[in-house]
């Protein structure tokens, strides 16, 4: 099964979610399945769903957009090791469930450090 991995600034794993047949909504709001403390994320920023034998990422009309491999997308089929940037948070779509040997995010924006929250 594939995973969505949230990456820290140093490239290590912050969080991971196993993807299955049910959609995964990523955002900062209470209705998001993957809740991220990032004020630049919309409450429901993007969704990853299994459609026609593939995982598809769909931006949920977010304020700041969703970037996959450096390209802003509204909807795209995900490929293994795709790099996703939303708000100030970086993710990787991968089939590696272990945290070792995860790809680093090359050329991606680094998240801001949130203080006093």
C-alpha angles and dihedrals in degrees: 000000000000125000138210107224123197110212129213122223090265091053096254123128117274098175140343137204126196111228120221139152094305118081119253116217116202122200146102098267132096093253093058116103091210104043114197124188094227117126090203091063120089117239087256104018107164141349132216113204136171109243129167095345095312139084113247127195116211124186109228096219090281120185095235100031132231124271123205116188091342095310125107110236139185093191132355141161110249124232125198114279093018111157117226127195122189125165103331094323129104126209138178126211105216145149092224108107093179118084094224120095095016114163116256120235105251116199095357126135115263118232119252117247109247114217130190097017 
